[in-house]
Amino acid sequence: MRILMKKCYYIFFVCMLFVSMPVATMAQITISNTDIDTAITNTQWLSIDDTLGGNFDLGTASSSAQTFDFSTINIAATADSEYQNYYLPSGHIGADSFPTATQCYEGTTTLAFPPYTITMTIAGYYSIETSGAYVLGLVMRQQVSPTPPPGFPFPADTTQFARWDPKDLAIPLPLTLGTSQTNTATLSNFDGEMEITTRTYTADGFGTLITPDGRTLQAIRLVVDEIELGIDGSDTTRQRTQEIMFIAQDLTRLSFQVDTNYSGGATTPLSYDYEKKIDVLAVREISNSVPDVFELSQNYPNPFNPMTTIRFMIQDAGYTSLKVYNMLGEEVATLVSRQMPVGTYEASFDASNLPSGMYMYKLSVGEFVQTRKMILAK
């Protein structure tokens, strides 16, 4: 559970909290709350993490520019990877319980237990303020379809909350070279366990970051020292960890978990986590007001080449699928496949790799299904 929590609202999110103005020469990075809000809304990120062998120079605390070269890291095919989507909070599960939230992470996992399907939706809520970016809490909803009989091992529909009190500082703002701040917050977890976390953030260096996939970026070096006290009934655990993070101007992040005695220079990290933005989400929310009906609108423009927009309305929250098919009934694109809240949305469809002709697009939300046709004219 502790790993899940970190993945959902700390490790996933902290990579989003860095953006800077372009500079003509290598210089320290300064981040504001406006930069963060602008950077993360309606975007998708890829996170890759794995253990790591060998020595790497992670730099030192310095006011002079450095080079952080990690081009020799080989991203193994067996490395864990995960996609993360970020949205405005309104309309997502549990959003009403976090009225001060300005950003939301939401992900959906579906498990098959024939003849039942279990859908688990997790949403994390954050508040981006002038003084810092804060984690407010996490919501987990589990739904079983169709409704199971009594005695089924999972409830038909349950929602659980985990909250920070006070709100947990994910990064101090504005952030610049030399920023150092310590914060303590308590998490009431899903399983009733309490976690008291103290983190010290120190931005102590900057320079050129060379990523595992060969990109060269300007970045800031951030040291995060964390002490976590877990309280489960009469049992108490204490864990201390340290991470060295490199955050680029385009928000790319590469972090290493190191020994707590590490102070700088070459070392053998315990693991690494590499995160980068891969896309602006193809679907964006137009309105979170509850529509009167489910509706799939005609795409526009139509005919089109090669881009078109598809608008649709969701009256009741549910697992949503929006797919494109050729006239043989073969699927050629999936635009949406996840749990979605009520609202009005627009999806962008790029048919650059498809031949001219007529295509069908189908919206499915629960028992609602609607199909329309569109023409690609190249």
C-alpha positions as a Markdown table, in Angstrom:
| # | Residue | x | y | z |
|---|---|---|---|---|
| 1 | Met | 0.0 | 0.0 | 0.0 |
| 2 | Arg | 2.8 | 2.4 | 0.8 |
| 3 | Ile | 4.4 | 1.9 | -2.6 |
| 4 | Leu | 1.0 | 2.5 | -4.2 |
| 5 | Met | 0.5 | 5.7 | -2.4 |
| 6 | Lys | 4.0 | 7.0 | -3.4 |
| 7 | Lys | 3.3 | 6.1 | -7.0 |
| 8 | Cys | 0.0 | 7.8 | -7.1 |
| 9 | Tyr | 0.6 | 11.1 | -5.5 |
| 10 | Tyr | 4.3 | 11.8 | -4.8 |
| 11 | Ile | 6.7 | 10.1 | -7.3 |
| 12 | Phe | 4.2 | 10.5 | -10.2 |
| 13 | Phe | 3.5 | 14.1 | -9.4 |
| 14 | Val | 6.8 | 15.6 | -8.3 |
| 15 | Cys | 8.1 | 15.2 | -11.9 |
| 16 | Met | 5.5 | 17.7 | -13.0 |
| 17 | Leu | 6.5 | 20.4 | -10.7 |
| 18 | Phe | 9.3 | 22.0 | -12.6 |
| 19 | Val | 9.2 | 24.5 | -15.5 |
| 20 | Ser | 11.4 | 27.5 | -16.3 |
| 21 | Met | 11.6 | 30.4 | -18.7 |
| 22 | Pro | 14.0 | 29.9 | -21.7 |
| 23 | Val | 17.4 | 31.4 | -21.2 |
| 24 | Ala | 20.2 | 32.2 | -23.5 |
| 25 | Thr | 23.0 | 30.9 | -21.3 |
| 26 | Met | 23.2 | 28.0 | -18.8 |
| 27 | Ala | 21.5 | 29.3 | -15.6 |
| 28 | Gln | 19.6 | 28.3 | -12.5 |
| 29 | Ile | 15.9 | 27.3 | -12.9 |
| 30 | Thr | 13.2 | 29.3 | -11.2 |
| 31 | Ile | 9.7 | 27.8 | -10.9 |
| 32 | Ser | 6.4 | 29.5 | -10.0 |
| 33 | Asn | 2.9 | 28.2 | -9.4 |
| 34 | Thr | 1.7 | 29.6 | -12.7 |
| 35 | Asp | 4.4 | 27.7 | -14.5 |
| 36 | Ile | 3.3 | 24.4 | -13.0 |
| 37 | Asp | -0.5 | 24.9 | -13.6 |
| 38 | Thr | 0.3 | 25.7 | -17.2 |
| 39 | Ala | 2.6 | 22.8 | -17.7 |
| 40 | Ile | 0.7 | 19.8 | -16.4 |
| 41 | Thr | -3.0 | 20.2 | -17.4 |
| 42 | Asn | -4.2 | 17.6 | -19.9 |
| 43 | Thr | -0.9 | 15.9 | -20.4 |
| 44 | Gln | 0.4 | 12.3 | -20.4 |
| 45 | Trp | 3.7 | 11.2 | -18.9 |
| 46 | Leu | 5.7 | 8.0 | -19.1 |
| 47 | Ser | 7.5 | 6.8 | -15.9 |
| 48 | Ile | 10.2 | 4.1 | -16.1 |
| 49 | Asp | 11.9 | 2.7 | -13.0 |
| 50 | Asp | 14.3 | -0.1 | -12.3 |
| 51 | Thr | 17.3 | -1.2 | -10.2 |
| 52 | Leu | 20.7 | 0.0 | -11.3 |
| 53 | Gly | 24.2 | -1.3 | -11.2 |
| 54 | Gly | 27.5 | 0.5 | -11.6 |
| 55 | Asn | 28.9 | 3.8 | -10.5 |
| 56 | Phe | 27.5 | 7.1 | -11.6 |
| 57 | Asp | 28.5 | 10.7 | -10.9 |
| 58 | Leu | 25.5 | 12.4 | -9.5 |
| 59 | Gly | 27.2 | 15.8 | -9.1 |
| 60 | Thr | 27.7 | 17.9 | -6.0 |
| 61 | Ala | 26.4 | 20.9 | -4.3 |
| 62 | Ser | 27.7 | 23.8 | -6.3 |
| 63 | Ser | 26.9 | 27.3 | -7.6 |
| 64 | Ser | 28.8 | 26.5 | -10.8 |
| 65 | Ala | 27.4 | 24.7 | -13.8 |
| 66 | Gln | 28.0 | 20.9 | -14.0 |
| 67 | Thr | 27.5 | 18.1 | -16.5 |
| 68 | Phe | 25.2 | 15.2 | -15.4 |
| 69 | Asp | 25.8 | 12.5 | -18.0 |
| 70 | Phe | 23.6 | 9.4 | -17.8 |
| 71 | Ser | 23.6 | 8.4 | -21.4 |
| 72 | Thr | 25.2 | 5.0 | -20.5 |
| 73 | Ile | 22.1 | 3.9 | -18.6 |
| 74 | Asn | 20.5 | 1.1 | -20.5 |
| 75 | Ile | 16.7 | 1.0 | -20.1 |
| 76 | Ala | 16.0 | -2.7 | -19.8 |
| 77 | Ala | 13.0 | -4.3 | -21.5 |
| 78 | Thr | 12.0 | -5.6 | -18.0 |
| 79 | Ala | 11.9 | -2.2 | -16.4 |
| 80 | Asp | 8.6 | -1.2 | -14.9 |
| 81 | Ser | 6.8 | 1.5 | -16.9 |
| 82 | Glu | 3.5 | 3.3 | -16.3 |
| 83 | Tyr | 1.6 | 6.1 | -18.0 |
| 84 | Gln | 0.2 | 9.0 | -16.0 |
| 85 | Asn | -2.6 | 11.4 | -17.1 |
| 86 | Tyr | -3.2 | 14.8 | -15.5 |
| 87 | Tyr | -6.5 | 16.8 | -15.6 |
| 88 | Leu | -8.3 | 19.7 | -13.9 |
| 89 | Pro | -10.1 | 18.2 | -10.8 |
| 90 | Ser | -13.7 | 19.0 | -11.4 |
| 91 | Gly | -15.9 | 16.0 | -12.2 |
| 92 | His | -13.4 | 13.3 | -11.2 |
| 93 | Ile | -14.0 | 10.8 | -8.4 |
| 94 | Gly | -14.0 | 12.4 | -5.0 |
| 95 | Ala | -13.2 | 15.9 | -6.3 |
| 96 | Asp | -15.9 | 17.4 | -4.0 |
| 97 | Ser | -13.9 | 16.2 | -1.0 |
| 98 | Phe | -10.9 | 18.3 | -2.1 |
| 99 | Pro | -12.4 | 21.7 | -3.0 |
| 100 | Thr | -9.1 | 23.5 | -2.9 |
| 101 | Ala | -7.5 | 21.2 | -5.5 |
| 102 | Thr | -6.2 | 22.7 | -8.7 |
| 103 | Gln | -4.8 | 19.6 | -10.4 |
| 104 | Cys | -5.8 | 15.9 | -10.5 |
| 105 | Tyr | -4.1 | 12.7 | -11.5 |
| 106 | Glu | -6.4 | 9.8 | -12.5 |
| 107 | Gly | -5.8 | 6.3 | -13.7 |
| 108 | Thr | -8.0 | 3.3 | -14.2 |
| 109 | Thr | -7.2 | -0.4 | -14.1 |
| 110 | Thr | -9.6 | -3.2 | -15.2 |
| 111 | Leu | -9.5 | -6.8 | -14.0 |
| 112 | Ala | -11.5 | -9.7 | -15.4 |
| 113 | Phe | -13.2 | -12.2 | -13.0 |
| 114 | Pro | -15.6 | -13.8 | -15.6 |
| 115 | Pro | -18.5 | -13.1 | -15.7 |
| 116 | Tyr | -17.6 | -10.0 | -13.7 |
| 117 | Thr | -15.4 | -7.0 | -14.5 |
| 118 | Ile | -13.7 | -5.1 | -11.7 |
| 119 | Thr | -12.8 | -1.5 | -12.5 |
| 120 | Met | -10.5 | 0.3 | -10.1 |
| 121 | Thr | -10.1 | 4.1 | -10.5 |
| 122 | Ile | -7.5 | 6.1 | -8.5 |
| 123 | Ala | -7.4 | 9.9 | -8.4 |
| 124 | Gly | -4.8 | 12.1 | -6.6 |
| 125 | Tyr | -5.5 | 15.7 | -5.8 |
| 126 | Tyr | -3.0 | 18.6 | -5.5 |
| 127 | Ser | -3.1 | 22.3 | -4.7 |
| 128 | Ile | -0.7 | 24.5 | -6.6 |
| 129 | Glu | -0.2 | 27.7 | -4.5 |
| 130 | Thr | 2.3 | 30.6 | -4.5 |
| 131 | Ser | 4.1 | 29.1 | -1.5 |
| 132 | Gly | 4.3 | 25.5 | -2.8 |
| 133 | Ala | 2.8 | 22.5 | -4.6 |
| 134 | Tyr | 0.8 | 20.4 | -2.1 |
| 135 | Val | -0.6 | 16.9 | -2.0 |
| 136 | Leu | -4.1 | 16.8 | -0.5 |
| 137 | Gly | -5.0 | 13.2 | -0.8 |
| 138 | Leu | -6.1 | 10.2 | -2.8 |
| 139 | Val | -9.4 | 8.6 | -3.7 |
| 140 | Met | -9.8 | 4.9 | -4.8 |
| 141 | Arg | -13.1 | 3.6 | -6.2 |
| 142 | Gln | -13.7 | 0.0 | -7.0 |
| 143 | Gln | -16.7 | -1.1 | -9.1 |
| 144 | Val | -18.0 | -4.6 | -10.1 |
| 145 | Ser | -20.1 | -5.1 | -13.2 |
| 146 | Pro | -22.7 | -6.7 | -13.4 |
| 147 | Thr | -23.8 | -6.4 | -9.8 |
| 148 | Pro | -22.5 | -9.5 | -8.0 |
| 149 | Pro | -24.6 | -11.7 | -5.7 |
| 150 | Pro | -24.2 | -11.7 | -1.9 |
| 151 | Gly | -21.0 | -13.4 | -0.8 |
| 152 | Phe | -18.9 | -12.2 | -3.8 |
| 153 | Pro | -15.4 | -11.4 | -2.4 |
| 154 | Phe | -15.6 | -7.7 | -3.6 |
| 155 | Pro | -18.3 | -5.1 | -2.9 |
| 156 | Ala | -20.3 | -3.9 | -5.9 |
| 157 | Asp | -19.2 | -0.2 | -5.5 |
| 158 | Thr | -16.9 | 1.2 | -2.8 |
| 159 | Thr | -15.0 | 4.4 | -2.5 |
| 160 | Gln | -12.1 | 5.0 | -0.1 |
| 161 | Phe | -10.2 | 8.2 | 0.9 |
| 162 | Ala | -6.6 | 8.8 | 2.1 |
| 163 | Arg | -5.9 | 12.3 | 3.3 |
| 164 | Trp | -2.9 | 14.4 | 4.3 |
| 165 | Asp | -3.2 | 16.6 | 7.4 |
| 166 | Pro | -1.9 | 19.2 | 7.0 |
| 167 | Lys | -1.5 | 19.2 | 3.3 |
| 168 | Asp | 1.8 | 17.7 | 2.3 |
| 169 | Leu | 4.4 | 19.9 | 0.6 |
| 170 | Ala | 5.6 | 18.2 | -2.6 |
| 171 | Ile | 7.8 | 21.1 | -3.6 |
| 172 | Pro | 8.4 | 24.6 | -2.2 |
| 173 | Leu | 7.7 | 27.6 | -4.5 |
| 174 | Pro | 9.1 | 29.6 | -5.9 |
| 175 | Leu | 11.9 | 27.2 | -6.4 |
| 176 | Thr | 15.4 | 28.3 | -7.3 |
| 177 | Leu | 19.0 | 27.4 | -6.8 |
| 178 | Gly | 19.6 | 27.6 | -3.0 |
| 179 | Thr | 16.0 | 26.8 | -2.0 |
| 180 | Ser | 15.9 | 24.6 | 1.1 |
| 181 | Gln | 12.8 | 23.8 | 3.1 |
| 182 | Thr | 11.6 | 21.1 | 5.5 |
| 183 | Asn | 7.9 | 20.0 | 6.0 |
| 184 | Thr | 6.1 | 17.4 | 8.1 |
| 185 | Ala | 2.6 | 16.0 | 7.3 |
| 186 | Thr | 0.5 | 13.0 | 8.4 |
| 187 | Leu | -1.3 | 10.6 | 6.1 |
| 188 | Ser | -4.4 | 8.7 | 7.1 |
| 189 | Asn | -4.1 | 5.7 | 4.7 |
| 190 | Phe | -6.8 | 3.5 | 3.2 |
| 191 | Asp | -6.0 | 0.6 | 5.6 |
| 192 | Gly | -6.1 | 2.8 | 8.7 |
| 193 | Glu | -2.3 | 3.1 | 9.0 |
| 194 | Met | -0.9 | 6.5 | 9.8 |
| 195 | Glu | 2.2 | 7.7 | 8.1 |
| 196 | Ile | 4.1 | 10.8 | 9.4 |
| 197 | Thr | 6.5 | 12.0 | 6.7 |
| 198 | Thr | 9.2 | 14.6 | 7.0 |
| 199 | Arg | 11.0 | 15.8 | 3.9 |
| 200 | Thr | 13.8 | 18.2 | 3.4 |
| 201 | Tyr | 14.2 | 19.7 | -0.1 |
| 202 | Thr | 17.5 | 21.3 | -1.2 |
| 203 | Ala | 18.1 | 22.7 | -4.7 |
| 204 | Asp | 21.9 | 22.7 | -4.6 |
| 205 | Gly | 23.1 | 22.5 | -8.2 |
| 206 | Phe | 22.4 | 23.0 | -11.9 |
| 207 | Gly | 23.9 | 22.2 | -15.3 |
| 208 | Thr | 23.6 | 20.0 | -18.4 |
| 209 | Leu | 21.6 | 16.7 | -18.1 |
| 210 | Ile | 22.2 | 14.0 | -20.7 |
| 211 | Thr | 19.4 | 11.5 | -20.4 |
| 212 | Pro | 19.4 | 7.7 | -20.9 |
| 213 | Asp | 17.8 | 8.2 | -24.4 |
| 214 | Gly | 20.5 | 10.7 | -25.4 |
| 215 | Arg | 18.7 | 14.1 | -25.0 |
| 216 | Thr | 20.8 | 17.1 | -23.8 |
| 217 | Leu | 18.8 | 19.4 | -21.5 |
| 218 | Gln | 19.4 | 22.1 | -18.9 |
| 219 | Ala | 18.5 | 20.9 | -15.4 |
| 220 | Ile | 18.5 | 21.6 | -11.7 |
| 221 | Arg | 19.8 | 19.2 | -9.1 |
| 222 | Leu | 17.5 | 18.6 | -6.1 |
| 223 | Val | 18.2 | 16.6 | -3.0 |
| 224 | Val | 15.2 | 15.1 | -1.2 |
| 225 | Asp | 15.8 | 13.6 | 2.3 |
| 226 | Glu | 12.8 | 11.8 | 3.7 |
| 227 | Ile | 12.0 | 10.2 | 7.0 |
| 228 | Glu | 8.8 | 8.2 | 7.2 |
| 229 | Leu | 7.2 | 7.0 | 10.5 |
| 230 | Gly | 4.5 | 4.3 | 10.0 |
| 231 | Ile | 2.0 | 3.7 | 12.8 |
| 232 | Asp | -0.2 | 0.6 | 12.5 |
| 233 | Gly | -1.9 | -0.1 | 15.9 |
| 234 | Ser | 0.9 | -0.8 | 18.3 |
| 235 | Asp | 3.4 | -1.4 | 15.6 |
| 236 | Thr | 5.8 | 1.4 | 14.5 |
| 237 | Thr | 8.3 | 1.5 | 11.7 |
| 238 | Arg | 10.8 | 4.1 | 10.7 |
| 239 | Gln | 12.4 | 4.4 | 7.3 |
| 240 | Arg | 14.8 | 7.0 | 5.9 |
| 241 | Thr | 15.5 | 7.5 | 2.2 |
| 242 | Gln | 17.4 | 10.0 | 0.0 |
| 243 | Glu | 16.9 | 10.8 | -3.6 |
| 244 | Ile | 19.0 | 12.9 | -6.0 |
| 245 | Met | 16.8 | 14.4 | -8.7 |
| 246 | Phe | 17.7 | 16.1 | -12.0 |
| 247 | Ile | 14.8 | 18.2 | -13.5 |
| 248 | Ala | 15.1 | 19.7 | -16.9 |
| 249 | Gln | 13.4 | 22.8 | -18.3 |
| 250 | Asp | 11.0 | 20.7 | -20.4 |
| 251 | Leu | 10.0 | 18.9 | -17.2 |
| 252 | Thr | 12.0 | 15.7 | -17.9 |
| 253 | Arg | 13.0 | 14.1 | -14.6 |
| 254 | Leu | 15.7 | 11.6 | -13.7 |
| 255 | Ser | 16.0 | 10.6 | -10.1 |
| 256 | Phe | 18.2 | 8.1 | -8.1 |
| 257 | Gln | 17.6 | 6.5 | -4.8 |
| 258 | Val | 21.0 | 6.6 | -2.9 |
| 259 | Asp | 22.4 | 5.6 | 0.4 |
| 260 | Thr | 21.4 | 8.0 | 3.2 |
| 261 | Asn | 25.1 | 8.7 | 3.9 |
| 262 | Tyr | 25.7 | 9.9 | 0.3 |
| 263 | Ser | 27.0 | 13.5 | 0.1 |
| 264 | Gly | 28.1 | 13.9 | -3.5 |
| 265 | Gly | 30.1 | 12.6 | -6.5 |
| 266 | Ala | 30.2 | 9.1 | -7.8 |
| 267 | Thr | 28.1 | 6.3 | -6.2 |
| 268 | Thr | 26.2 | 3.2 | -7.0 |
| 269 | Pro | 22.5 | 4.1 | -6.8 |
| 270 | Leu | 19.9 | 1.6 | -5.5 |
| 271 | Ser | 17.5 | 2.4 | -8.3 |
| 272 | Tyr | 16.5 | 5.1 | -10.8 |
| 273 | Asp | 13.2 | 6.6 | -12.0 |
| 274 | Tyr | 13.0 | 8.3 | -15.5 |
| 275 | Glu | 10.0 | 10.4 | -16.4 |
| 276 | Lys | 9.1 | 12.5 | -19.4 |
| 277 | Lys | 6.1 | 14.0 | -21.1 |
| 278 | Ile | 5.0 | 12.0 | -24.1 |
| 279 | Asp | 1.8 | 13.7 | -25.2 |
| 280 | Val | -0.8 | 16.3 | -24.8 |
| 281 | Leu | -3.9 | 14.2 | -24.1 |
| 282 | Ala | -6.1 | 13.7 | -27.2 |
| 283 | Val | -9.2 | 14.2 | -25.1 |
| 284 | Arg | -9.9 | 17.5 | -23.3 |
| 285 | Glu | -12.8 | 18.5 | -21.0 |
| 286 | Ile | -15.0 | 21.3 | -22.5 |
| 287 | Ser | -17.5 | 21.4 | -19.6 |
| 288 | Asn | -18.1 | 19.5 | -16.3 |
| 289 | Ser | -21.8 | 20.4 | -16.2 |
| 290 | Val | -24.1 | 17.4 | -16.2 |
| 291 | Pro | -25.5 | 17.0 | -19.8 |
| 292 | Asp | -29.2 | 16.1 | -20.3 |
| 293 | Val | -28.3 | 13.1 | -22.5 |
| 294 | Phe | -25.5 | 10.9 | -23.7 |
| 295 | Glu | -24.6 | 12.1 | -27.2 |
| 296 | Leu | -21.9 | 11.5 | -29.8 |
| 297 | Ser | -21.7 | 14.5 | -32.2 |
| 298 | Gln | -20.7 | 14.6 | -35.8 |
| 299 | Asn | -17.0 | 15.1 | -36.2 |
| 300 | Tyr | -15.8 | 18.5 | -37.6 |
| 301 | Pro | -14.5 | 19.2 | -40.1 |
| 302 | Asn | -16.0 | 16.5 | -42.2 |
| 303 | Pro | -14.6 | 15.5 | -44.7 |
| 304 | Phe | -11.2 | 16.0 | -43.1 |
| 305 | Asn | -7.5 | 15.7 | -43.8 |
| 306 | Pro | -5.8 | 14.5 | -41.6 |
| 307 | Met | -7.1 | 16.0 | -38.3 |
| 308 | Thr | -10.7 | 16.1 | -37.0 |
| 309 | Thr | -12.4 | 16.7 | -33.7 |
| 310 | Ile | -15.1 | 14.5 | -32.1 |
| 311 | Arg | -17.3 | 15.9 | -29.3 |
| 312 | Phe | -19.3 | 13.7 | -27.0 |
| 313 | Met | -21.3 | 14.1 | -23.8 |
| 314 | Ile | -21.4 | 11.7 | -20.8 |
| 315 | Gln | -24.5 | 12.0 | -18.6 |
| 316 | Asp | -23.5 | 9.4 | -16.0 |
| 317 | Ala | -19.9 | 8.5 | -15.0 |
| 318 | Gly | -18.7 | 5.2 | -16.3 |
| 319 | Tyr | -16.1 | 3.3 | -18.3 |
| 320 | Thr | -15.9 | 5.0 | -21.6 |
| 321 | Ser | -14.7 | 3.7 | -25.0 |
| 322 | Leu | -14.3 | 5.8 | -28.2 |
| 323 | Lys | -12.9 | 3.9 | -31.1 |
| 324 | Val | -12.5 | 4.3 | -34.8 |
| 325 | Tyr | -13.1 | 1.5 | -37.4 |
| 326 | Asn | -12.7 | 1.1 | -41.1 |
| 327 | Met | -15.7 | -0.1 | -43.2 |
| 328 | Leu | -14.6 | -3.8 | -42.7 |
| 329 | Gly | -15.2 | -3.4 | -39.0 |
| 330 | Glu | -11.5 | -3.4 | -38.2 |
| 331 | Glu | -10.4 | -1.2 | -35.3 |
| 332 | Val | -7.9 | 1.4 | -36.5 |
| 333 | Ala | -7.7 | 3.7 | -33.4 |
| 334 | Thr | -8.6 | 4.0 | -29.8 |
| 335 | Leu | -9.2 | 7.5 | -28.6 |
| 336 | Val | -10.6 | 6.8 | -25.2 |
| 337 | Ser | -10.6 | 3.7 | -23.0 |
| 338 | Arg | -11.0 | 4.6 | -19.3 |
| 339 | Gln | -13.3 | 5.6 | -16.5 |
| 340 | Met | -14.6 | 9.1 | -17.2 |
| 341 | Pro | -16.7 | 11.5 | -15.1 |
| 342 | Val | -19.8 | 13.3 | -16.4 |
| 343 | Gly | -19.2 | 16.2 | -18.7 |
| 344 | Thr | -18.7 | 17.3 | -22.3 |
| 345 | Tyr | -15.4 | 16.4 | -24.1 |
| 346 | Glu | -13.6 | 16.8 | -27.4 |
| 347 | Ala | -11.3 | 14.1 | -28.8 |
| 348 | Ser | -8.7 | 14.8 | -31.5 |
| 349 | Phe | -8.2 | 12.2 | -34.2 |
| 350 | Asp | -5.1 | 12.1 | -36.4 |
| 351 | Ala | -5.6 | 10.0 | -39.6 |
| 352 | Ser | -2.2 | 10.7 | -41.1 |
| 353 | Asn | -1.3 | 7.0 | -41.4 |
| 354 | Leu | -4.7 | 5.9 | -42.8 |
| 355 | Pro | -5.9 | 5.8 | -46.5 |
| 356 | Ser | -8.7 | 7.9 | -47.8 |
| 357 | Gly | -12.2 | 6.6 | -47.3 |
| 358 | Met | -15.1 | 6.3 | -45.0 |
| 359 | Tyr | -14.6 | 5.4 | -41.3 |
| 360 | Met | -16.9 | 4.8 | -38.4 |
| 361 | Tyr | -16.4 | 6.0 | -34.8 |
| 362 | Lys | -18.3 | 4.4 | -31.9 |
| 363 | Leu | -18.9 | 5.8 | -28.3 |
| 364 | Ser | -19.7 | 3.2 | -25.6 |
| 365 | Val | -20.5 | 4.3 | -22.0 |
| 366 | Gly | -22.2 | 1.5 | -20.0 |
| 367 | Glu | -25.3 | 0.5 | -21.9 |
| 368 | Phe | -25.2 | 3.6 | -24.2 |
| 369 | Val | -23.7 | 3.0 | -27.7 |
| 370 | Gln | -23.7 | 5.3 | -30.6 |
| 371 | Thr | -21.9 | 5.2 | -34.0 |
| 372 | Arg | -21.4 | 7.8 | -36.6 |
| 373 | Lys | -19.5 | 7.9 | -40.0 |
| 374 | Met | -16.8 | 10.3 | -41.2 |
| 375 | Ile | -14.9 | 10.8 | -44.4 |
| 376 | Leu | -11.1 | 11.1 | -44.7 |
| 377 | Ala | -10.3 | 12.8 | -48.0 |
| 378 | Lys | -6.6 | 13.1 | -48.9 |
